[in-house]
Amino acid sequence: MYELKPLFEQRMKNLLGDKENYEKFLEIAKSEPPRTIRCNTLKISPEELKSRLEAKGWKIRQPFSEYPEVMIVESVLQPGELGKSIEHVLGYYYVQELSSMMPIIALAPKPGELVLDLCAAPGSKTTQASALMNNQGTIIANDNKLDRIQILASNLERCGCMNVIVIRNDGVQLCERLARLNMKFDKILVDAPCSAEGNIRSNPKTLLMWNIKMIEKLSRMQKKLALSAFQLLKEDGEMVYSTCTHAPEENEAVVDFLVRNFNAKVEKINLPLKCSHGVTNWQNEKFDEQISSACRIYPQDNNTEGFFIAKIKRCE
């Protein structure tokens, strides 16, 4: 792991609260996260996939009885073996980090619903939503970069996702166009571009690029995305806002912006991982008490990457 910048170190100490917790964070940050995959139930059952993989000599663990599609590969594999297996090529599973599966579990899209995935590429959460919906209903999956759209389309095809419309557009501009068409969605996912502080286990170079100005810039952009998307929700519709960063400016501050300016309610989330409450005080700024219902996933609590998830309901 690269050396932590002093400001990043101080911010994490403030977030984690006590020395012991911070030491645990530092220790696990030096290790790679477990290999995790998600069974693609559009093509195969978790039981059948587990049997196939175990027949290859892989040791597979399913950590959550409620979510048998979530699997941890505990065997030592050859470099690239996870992505080159015939089961992966056929779309029987998606290589996806454990905490990255949580936003869609929180959103819980159902068959027949109209869903917007505003920042969809490369498609891990889009394919997960499609599987939960059993290819029934419609997902509009958007991204603004052509190379990422190509990867998204490839993953959707490999996984057999037939209920997805792929769009290439700036997220805010797309929402404005859909608003003019008076389109309303049952569920929306805003998995926003972020500073990726939560991914330092798999991508330590994030620490080299980290700077506070980037966080402040991202926060302004994230507020625009979240605001634009929120206005497309049906009454009683639900939006999940998520990032793979720890920075409150990119997390709680964005959700607080929605709560203070619109009729938004932050709902409690039931996830199979250990969650810490959203922070309600940060650097002389006080957030709405509802924000404590958001979920902070810390690496040292779950042996995962870090994530932030908030589920927001549009009230009357």
Secondary structure, 3 states (H helix, E strand, C coil): CCCCCHHHHHHHHHHHCCHHHHHHHHHHHCCCCCEEEEECCCCCCHHHHHHHHHHCCCCEECCCCCCCCEEEECCCCCCCHHHHCHHHHCCCEEECCHHHHHHHHHHCCCCCCEEEECCCCCCHHHHHHHHHCCCCCEEEEEECCHHHHHHHHHHHHHCCCCCEEEEECCHHHHHHHHHHCCCCEEEEEEECCCCCHHHCCCCCCHHHHCCHHHHHHHHHHHHHHHHHHHCCEEEEEEEEEEECCCCHHHCHHHHHHHHHHCCEEEECCCCCCCCEECCCEECCEECCHHHHHCEEECHHHHCCCCEEEEEEEECC
